[in-house]
């Protein structure tokens, strides 16, 4: 490892008690970065329809790991010698969100769940436990900048693989995820079919939906750009540039407005930190990728243009707006706490394709406010970290994280983001990373170092 790849802050000595110092650069491999890197790889490489035998969709291997991470964090918090010192605002935002979940869960049983709603409510709580395990594991569990970078590398390459599968599906005009069947797992549903939109085919790769794929890739893209810009060696920067191109090319292949707008959000957050030369290079690469996709599929460019010029006539838009009257009817019955956590379940009710509306119906205004509060807390922490950071690399990563929270709020208005596990866990990753960079840039050494309480005890 070259000296330039070691973050100076990781070498900072921290005095934990009399004549006792530790460094954040600890030789520890079986840690949160390794476990959650494995989790994200399982999440994106294994198709979403594959589960452990005898389980429901919460039995995806990645979700099982995430649930284990949640249990790991709870055990650590309950063990006095393992409790980490220092504040972490993400914890409080997550506790508030859980308060809303459990309160609406109780309200749902008071109203009277149907059998399908009750199963959905239980599944929702398990899904949110997995979501919380990822958030807390990253915000509290990452020991230093080097381990954070290690996790980002795993995330970027896993996303690049997922994008490559999608690009191959678009080029061959047939779904390929159906061939990615691992022994020991069973299929809960059929692989998503390629959908025709405006003369082009939409691909879903290993995810459950085309929009979900575009949202995951758009979230991973700024991290690929970050590694391509700040890699310690020229060869490594080239490798991550290839990964960034692959991920970026996979987004328009989904034929999704959501992914393209999400790219714009990311770029709006990163461009102010770039040099003019880098802005020019990125613009040229984007034009090249778009042109290459258009050459492979001549109808592709026209389809992308029509998605934005014919919005008023697009069935995907009109179908969403037509649901507003029905949503208003149910929302008016229970506006504050909702009908019950996870109670708006298909096929008992219709698809809303809007997480904010779904949250309003299930958890009421309180749930919407606390979900927005979770995103805004993560964004504010990333903004604070950006202001504290002293190096261009740290500032760039913080700016990328700010963009991911804006993307999360936007994407939640275009599809049911928390119902689709691949994107929901990706969202949890970005929230946890916001907490981690806030901690790493904190002015107090004890908070930055995240010292276990056992180090602070005398004797």
CORQUIVEN-V444307 format. One line per field, one symbol per residue. phi: phi as a letter, one per 40 degrees, with the letter a starting at -180 (. if undefined). A space follows every 50 residues. Layout:
phi->???
This chain:
phi->.ccccccdcccccbcbadfbbbbccccabcbcccccccdcccccccdccc bcdgbcccccdccccccccccdcccccccdcbcccgcadddcccccccdc dcccccccccchccdcccccccccccccccdcccdccccbcccacccccc cdccccccccccccccccccccfacbccccbccgbbccacccccbcaggb bcbbfcccacccccccccccdccccccccbdcbccccccccccccccccc ccccfbcdcccccdccccccddccccccdcccccccccccccccccbdcc cccccccbcbccbcdccccccccccccccccccaccbgchdgccbcccbc cbfaccccccccbgcccccccccccccccccccccccccbbccccccccc cdcccccdcccccbaccccbcccdccccdcccccccccccbccccccccf ccccccccg
